[in-house]
Amino acid sequence: MDDRESQWAAWMRAADDGDEAAYRRLLEALAPAVRAVVLRALGRAGGGTADAEAVGIAQLVRSDDPRATWDRSAPIGPWINAIARYKTVDALRRRGRRAEQPIDAVAEALPAAPAADGLARRDAERALAVLEGRTHQVVRAISLDGAGIGETARRLGISEGAVRVALHRGLKALARRFAGGGE
């Protein structure tokens, strides 16, 4: 057990013996560690950083007295991590399973479907003709050629971030241009 966990365990034992000030110090010290566990778990589940505070130390404090479940002879770190993970799972269940990801985060995993026939591809090429330069190249590579963000960046000699920006701007320009159904 490292020094940090030794201190946590000392405060927890004091709290078990009725020292509420020790319990407050423990909770203050645990906040960053619990927040890190919660952020990792939420990240894997598609949650955001805004969810972390709702799940983190506030949930630990509000739960049925967690001190009752701690074995004084066991290390405190794994016990704290387990509580944080369980509270995260509970919070995710309560909010429902909805992953909120910006499209840029999943663009690499969403290759364009191949055009059904030459006519559809010609229509798409015509639509893309309103875009210019790098934006045209990026949207064409991703939307028509089915290239991913990384591949497009390498092919054009630009960063992946620049590809995402050009793709976003290009698609936004196309949406504005064709939103009314006409040219």
Protein Blocks (a to p, Z undefined) as FASTA:
>chain_A
ZZklmmmmmmmmmmmnopaklmmmmmmmmmmmmmmmmmmmmmmnopafklmmmmmmmlmm
mmccfklmpcfkbcfklmmmmmmmmmmmmmmmmnopaddddfklmmmmmccdddfblmlm
mmmmmmmmmpgcjllmmmmmmmmnopafklmmmmnopafklmmmmmmmmmmmmmmmmmno
pZZ
